[in-house]
Amino acid sequence: MVADTLSSSTSGTTFTGDDDPELIGDALPFALKLYESLIAEMRDNPGLYITTGSGFIMYANVWVQTPADMLPDSEFAKKKHMTARSRRLYIRGRDYVLQGLEVKYPGFRASLDSGDQKKYLGGMKKEDVPFLYWAAAGWIAAYAADPFDIDMGIGVKNATLMIDTALNLEGDYGEGSIHDLLISYYGSLPQAMGGSEEKARYHFERAVEFSRGKKASPYVALASSISIKNQNMKEFTLLLNKALMINVDENPGNRLANIIAQRKARWLLDHRRDKFLLDTPGEKK
């Protein structure tokens, strides 16, 4: 009963609807260890695996990797340590989510290595979309934290297959969360590795459409990938200001994510001179 309660959607909004990132950041480590303790006693509850895995991935992104990215170059050693830690947490979270899929579809994890994963992915349902999304998100984030890990890079093909499956099953999942993820995915990769500005912008449009313009993250994702890559400070500034204009109380279930995305938008704007080699013509200095 406890496991079912903790893995319910109501339990999730207790965190995602909060307006105090520091409170949630302090509470999550205890909650995650509690979830792990429950998993040790109950290994056949898929909902508990997705709750635990997604929690680790969120914690790694918001409270470990993002603060690391904001550290100055003078704190290189600390940044390196925190980035490596975020990678380990991403992998832990991904593995919990994959184990949840293994409980539902015995043999799935082995299929990821054997190349037989399409047989399982083809039989998945809409209810599996959160598992596919979070497993892919953790996998992609872990690779981004260390793009020189060749084995991880090869394995990312599994993440792309899972995210494509999720997209086909429920394109509007999480008010466009899949598209949100793909903005950064296609926007950050080099073209030789599958990166595509056209695809990143397409997924940006879909993310804004499905969220009805009430999520800040699509604007931050496009600005921090494509706008910087193109050295387009004007677009960068416009997108981040749009993110800051969003009323975080209009979408209570996404309040925490919007507050966090807006904090990142403010930081990026404050440090935009570090991201661009030259000013955009007409840009005020």
Secondary structure, DSSP 8 states (H G I E B T S, - for coil): -HHHHHTSHHHHHHHHT-S-HHHHHHHHHHHHHHHHHHHHH-TT-HHHHHHHHHHHHHHHIIIIIHHHHTS-GGGHHHHHHHHHHHHHHHHHHHHHHHHHHHHHSTTHHHHHHHT-HHHHHTT--GGGHHHHHHHHHHHHHHHHH-TT-HHHHHHHHHHHHHHHHHHHH-TTHHHHHHHHHHHHHHHHS-GGGT--HHHHHHHHHHHHHHHTT--SHHHHHHIIIIIHHTT-HHHHHHHHHHHHHS-TTSSGGGHHHHHHHHHHHHHHHHTGGGT-SS--TT---
